[in-house]
Amino acid sequence: MNLNDYRSRPHWSYSSLNQLLNICSLQYLFEKIEKLQRPFTPVSLAFGSAYHRVMEFIAAHRMEGNLPAAKDVRDLFHTAWERQQAEGPPMEESEESPDQLAEQGAGLAEAYLNQIDPGERVVDFNQAFAVPVGTSEKPLIGEIDCITADSTGEITLIDWKTSARRWPKDQADKSLQPTVYLYGAEQNKPGAGCSKFRFDVAVKNKTPVIECNYTTRSPEDFARLERLVETAERIIAHEMFYPSGQSFACGGCAFQVPCKAWHRQAARKTVNLAA
């Protein structure tokens, strides 16, 4: 089964847990429960999707023991970026033009290609999982971007990211995502010894930079994750949704209109985004 199959039934995921617990519970209500449609597509989301498509292309070549040509990588980003602009809701306005973003993305993809370790082998990519989590009746699902093995056979789970700036030193250690994905890997293959996770972050500097941020997780981290899922379910059961107000995500949030009207609406009442 693929990730879309798993998404067709009730579930937990890194993105849903992160949205509810760390970003904004009200945003979670609007998107996951009220299922309001976004009036626009965030540029970062569209850009990341196009970049991800190119990373898949590179990973597929690496599994076959070779690397694609830089020109093919750059051309593919341009094609994927054009597709992102044509599909779905209109894209939000950006300080950079679509052409500038296309060149930026092509440059990031080429920079990633140029820094690949020839001693690292791609085992799989876009590997979906659905596993039980704690006492929850809903499975925990996700999709691991890439799985690699080094010359000793040690396995690393990798997630591809783009970022406007370099990450703080401890960002990978604090992130919930490695906890979720390593938990999923452990539940799928208990005792397999996969405890290493890496964020490959393409930083949008004038000269593109690829940063590899490693982190690990312990059984204690997994126990904490199970408790977080229990807490998330209690939040939903008691309808404890409220605006965060000062979240880093507020500026680009697609649900600003219903958020402003939240205190005047009955619980779970759909609000017209265009009001």
DASULLIN-V541971 format. One record per backbone hydrogen bond with DSSP energy under -0.5 kcal/mol. NH is the residue of the N-H (numbers start at 1). CO is the residue of the C=O. E is the energy in kcal/mol with one decimal. If there is no record, write none. Layout:
((NH CO E) (NH CO E))
This chain:
((6 2 -1.7) (7 3 -2.2) (8 4 -0.7) (8 5 -0.8) (9 6 -1.1) (12 139 -3.0) (14 141 -0.6) (17 13 -2.4) (18 14 -2.9) (19 15 -2.3) (20 16 -2.3) (21 17 -2.8) (22 18 -2.2) (23 18 -1.8) (24 19 -2.6) (26 242 -1.2) (28 24 -1.7) (29 25 -2.0) (30 26 -2.5) (31 27 -2.5) (32 28 -2.9) (33 28 -0.9) (33 29 -1.1) (34 29 -3.5) (36 30 -3.0) (41 90 -2.6) (42 40 -0.6) (46 42 -2.1) (47 43 -3.0) (48 44 -2.3) (49 45 -1.9) (50 46 -2.1) (51 47 -2.4) (52 48 -2.4) (53 49 -1.8) (54 50 -1.4) (55 51 -2.1) (56 52 -2.2) (57 53 -1.6) (58 54 -2.3) (59 55 -2.7) (60 56 -2.5) (61 57 -1.6) (62 58 -2.3) (63 59 -2.0) (64 60 -0.8) (64 61 -0.7) (65 62 -1.4) (66 61 -2.1) (73 69 -1.9) (74 70 -2.5) (75 71 -2.7) (76 72 -2.2) (77 73 -1.8) (78 74 -1.9) (79 75 -2.2) (80 76 -2.9) (81 77 -2.9) (82 78 -2.1) (83 79 -1.9) (84 80 -2.1) (85 81 -1.8) (86 82 -1.3) (87 83 -1.5) (92 41 -2.2) (101 97 -2.4) (102 98 -2.1) (103 99 -2.1) (104 100 -2.2) (105 101 -2.7) (106 102 -2.2) (107 103 -2.2) (108 104 -2.1) (109 105 -2.4) (110 106 -2.1) (111 107 -2.3) (112 108 -2.2) (113 109 -2.1) (114 110 -2.1) (115 111 -0.9) (115 112 -0.8) (116 113 -0.9) (118 116 -0.6) (120 117 -1.9) (121 149 -3.0) (123 121 -0.6) (123 147 -3.2) (124 147 -1.5) (126 144 -0.6) (126 145 -1.8) (127 144 -2.0) (128 126 -0.7) (129 142 -2.4) (131 140 -2.5) (136 133 -1.7) (139 10 -0.6) (140 131 -3.5) (141 12 -3.3) (141 139 -0.6) (142 129 -1.7) (144 127 -2.8) (146 158 -1.8) (147 124 -2.9) (148 156 -2.4) (149 121 -2.5) (150 154 -1.7) (153 150 -1.6) (156 148 -2.2) (157 196 -2.3) (158 146 -3.1) (159 198 -2.3) (161 200 -2.4) (163 202 -2.4) (171 168 -1.6) (174 170 -1.6) (175 171 -1.3) (179 175 -0.5) (180 176 -2.1) (181 177 -2.6) (182 178 -2.7) (183 179 -1.9) (184 180 -2.3) (185 181 -2.2) (186 182 -2.3) (187 183 -2.5) (188 184 -2.0) (189 185 -2.2) (192 189 -1.9) (195 193 -1.1) (197 215 -2.6) (198 157 -2.8) (199 213 -2.6) (200 159 -2.3) (200 198 -0.6) (201 199 -0.9) (201 211 -3.1) (202 161 -2.9) (202 200 -0.6) (203 201 -0.8) (203 209 -3.5) (204 163 -2.9) (205 203 -1.9) (208 206 -0.6) (209 203 -1.6) (211 201 -3.0) (211 209 -0.6) (213 199 -2.7) (213 211 -0.7) (214 212 -0.7) (215 197 -2.4) (217 195 -0.8) (221 218 -0.6) (222 218 -1.6) (223 219 -2.2) (224 220 -1.9) (225 221 -1.9) (226 222 -2.0) (227 223 -1.6) (228 224 -2.2) (229 225 -2.2) (230 226 -1.8) (231 227 -2.2) (232 228 -2.6) (233 229 -2.1) (234 230 -1.6) (235 231 -2.2) (236 232 -1.9) (237 233 -2.4) (238 234 -2.1) (239 236 -1.3) (240 235 -2.6) (241 239 -1.5) (246 244 -1.7) (250 247 -1.5) (253 250 -1.3) (256 253 -0.7) (259 255 -1.7) (260 256 -2.0) (261 257 -1.1) (262 259 -1.2) (264 261 -2.0) (265 262 -1.5) (269 266 -1.7) (270 268 -0.6) (273 271 -0.5) (275 272 -1.7))
